[in-house]
Amino acid sequence: MAAEELSWVPDDVDLSKPNAARVYDYYLGGANNFDVDRVFAKKIAETVPDVAFLAIENRSFLRRAVKFMAEQGIRQFIDLGSGIPTVGNTHEIAQAVDPSTRVVYVDIEAVAVAHSELILADNPNADIVRADLREPESVLTNPQTTALIDFGQPVAIMAYSSIHFVSDEADPARIIAAYRDATVSGSYLSLSHGTADGRPEVGEAVQHYQKTANPGFLRSRAEVTALFDGYELVEPGIVYTPEWRGELDVCDPWRASAYAGVGRKA
């Protein structure tokens, strides 16, 4: 797929380097990626042959977590680093529980934003904000955000496979805390985060990301747990993505190489 063949491709799409959102789209079997992304994805697969399994399990966790939070009465969602839309997006899951549910997607990647705008064009209760999740103030005060989200009511803050693109220097705990502090009691945090725990080859593979526009930073279970400061973890706590209320017969859940959790703000 060449950018010049697609009228919807924004002018500022950089095809000189692979992009994490487009690579993830490729792992999920999507078509919104380019040669540079596919070459990179295949390079990762040389080290982690089942990399698509990691992406699929992460997406499955998203669906279970969103459904759970919607069933707890949450009617507002902010999806940070939402990526390129695929079937089973946050708004589809949440609005299946209650069509009035409001969803704000946030992403900085031009292709992700362009496709989200197309998909959400006829949905008055969902929108996409082009912003950097590492700048909470710009996300929280964006007119598109405030048009849909009432911060006087509980909000679910979501970050699926996005915080592991935030460096230690950028302080992911501080970033999450800023979103937490903007929400009221009864709000939720749900996230998944890559790890090399149990799979050193994943740590090797993520080194390739250091040469892309989205360097990766894997973290331990303790480090992921610390991101939920100020939240009460929902059972089963911080576990590998297939273990979070998923199928009980999944073999070797550690192969998913990502921790997942949902917490409620007291």
N, C-alpha and C positions, 0 to 999 in steps of 0.2 A: 504494500500500500504506500504510494508516494503522496507526499503532502500536496503537491500541485494537482493531484487528481481529485482532491476533496475540497469542495467549495466551503465546507463548514470549518476547516482548519484555521484557527486564528493566526494572524500574521506573526505573533511573537512566539510561536512554537519553535523550540530549539531542537533540531534534529542532529546536532553534533554530538550529543550525549544521550544515553538512555535515561528514561525518567521512571521513577519508582511506580507511579500510578499506572503508567502504560505497561510496564513490565508485569505488574500485578494483574492487569486486565488480560494479558496474554496467558498467564498462569491459569486464569479462570476460564480460558477458552474464548475470550472476547475478540473482537475485530478492530478495536480502537487503539492500535499500536502500530509501530513502524519497524522497518528493517533493523534499525539500530537497537530497538528494544528487544526484538526477537533474537538477535545475535547474542545480546547480553544474557537473556533468559536461558538460552541454550548453554552458555558458558557456566552459569550457575548450576545447571542440571548436571554438568560433568562432575561436580563435587557433591551435589545433593540431588540424586536422580529422582527422588519423589517430591521435588519442590512444589509441584502442583497440588499434592496432598495437603501441604501446609496451608496453601491459599484457600483451598476448598473447605478445610476444617475451620479456618478463621471465619470464612463467610457463613458457615453453618452456625457458629457461635453467635455471630451478629444477629441472625434471625431468631435464635432462641432467646437471647437476652432482650431484644426489642419486644418480642411477644410477652415475655415475663413482665417487663416494666409497664407495658401498656395494660396488662391485666391487673397490675397494682394500682391503676388509675392515672398513670402519667399520660398527659395529653400534649406535652411539648417536648421536642427533642432537638438537640443541637449536635450534629454529626461532624466532628472535627477530622479533617483529612479524609473526606468521604470517598475520594477517588472517582474513577470512571464508573458510571451507573451500569449495573447489571441486573438481571432478574432477581427479585427478592430484596430490593432496596429498603431502607429504613421506612420511608413513607408508605410503601406497599404493605409492609408488615403491620405497622402501627395503625394505619388508616383502615385496615381490615378489621381491627378491633373497634375503632371508632372513627368514622370518616371525617370528623371535625378536628382530629389530631393535627397539630401544626409541627412542621419539620423544617429546620434550617440546616442545609448542608454547607460545609465550609471546605474550600480547597484552593490552593494557589496555582495548580497546574491548569494551563489554558485549555487543553483538550477535555479534561474532566469537567471544567466549568461549562464549556460550550455544549457538551452532550447533556449535562444536567439541565441547562436552560431549555434545550429542545424537549426533553422528557417532561419537564415540569411546567411547560408553557400553559397548559390548560388546567393546572392544579392550583387553585387559589390558596391552599393551605400548606404549600411547600415552596421553598425557594433555595437558590444557591448563592452564596456570598463568596466572591473571590477575595480571599484574605489569607494571611499567614497565621496558622493556629498558635504560633509562638508569640503572637502579639494579641493577648486576650482582650485588651481594651478596644482594639480596632474591630474585633469580631463582635464583642458584646454591645458596642454602641453604634454599629453599622445600621443605617436606616432600614435595610432589608431585614435585619435581625429583629429590631425593635418593632417593626410592623407586624411581626407574627408572634413574637415571644413576650409573654407577660411575666416579668421576673418577680412579680408578687405571688406567683403560683409555682408549684414544683416543676422543675425542668430536669430532663435527663441529659447529662453531658456524656457524649460518647467519643471514644478515640480508639478505633480498631486498626491495628497495625500502622499507626501513625506516630506515636510517641517514640518509637525506636528510631525515628529519624531526627530526634531532638538530642543534641549533644549534652554532655554533662555541664559544659560551660554555659549553655543556654538555660540550664536548671529546670528540668522537666517538672520537678516537684513544685517549684514556684509557679510555673505555668498552670498546672492542674489546680493549685490552691487558688489562683485568681478566678478561675471559672467556678470553683466550689463556693468561694466567698460571694459571688454574684447571685447565688441561688438560695432559696429558702429551705427551711426544714422540710423533709419529705422528698427532696430532690434526690437524684441518683447520679452515680458515676459508673460507667461501664467501659472497660477497655481490654484490649489484648495487646501483648507486647512480645516481640521475638526474644528468644533465649538460645544460648548454646549449651545450657545445662543438659548433660547426658548425650549431647551430639557435638563433639568438637569440630566435625566437618562443617557444621553450620557456621561456626565462628570463622572458619577458613573462607567459606563462600562469601560471607558478608564483607570481607576485605575488598572484594571486587566493587562493592557499592561505594567505596571511598573514592573511586575514580569517576563517579557519576555526579549528577546534580543533587543527589540525595544520599549522602553518607549515612551508613547505618551504625547503630550503637545497641548491641544486645545487652540484656541485663538479667540478673539472677532473680530467683523467686523473692528473696528478701527485698531487693530493690524495687520490684514491681509492687509488692505489698505496701511498701512505704508510700507509694503514690496515692494510696487510699486513705491517707491521714485525714481525719475529720469525718470519715464515713464508717458505718457499721457494715462489715462484709456480709453479704447474703450467702447462705450455704450453697455450694460446698467450699466457699472461700476462694483462694487463689490456686487454680489447678491448670493443667494443660487444657487447651481449647476443647478437645473431644470429651473431657470429663465434666465440663460445666453443663450439667443436666442434659447430657447427650446420650447416645446409645451406650448401654452398659457393656456391650460385647466388643467395643473397639479394642483391637489388639495394640499393645505398645503405644499408649497415648502420648508418651514423651516424644515420639517421632514427629508430632505436630510442631515441635520447637517454638511454641508460643504459650505464655501464661495468659489466663483469662480470669476476669472477676467482675462482680457487680457489687456496688456498695450504696447504702442509703444514708443520706445526711440526717442526723438526729435533730 
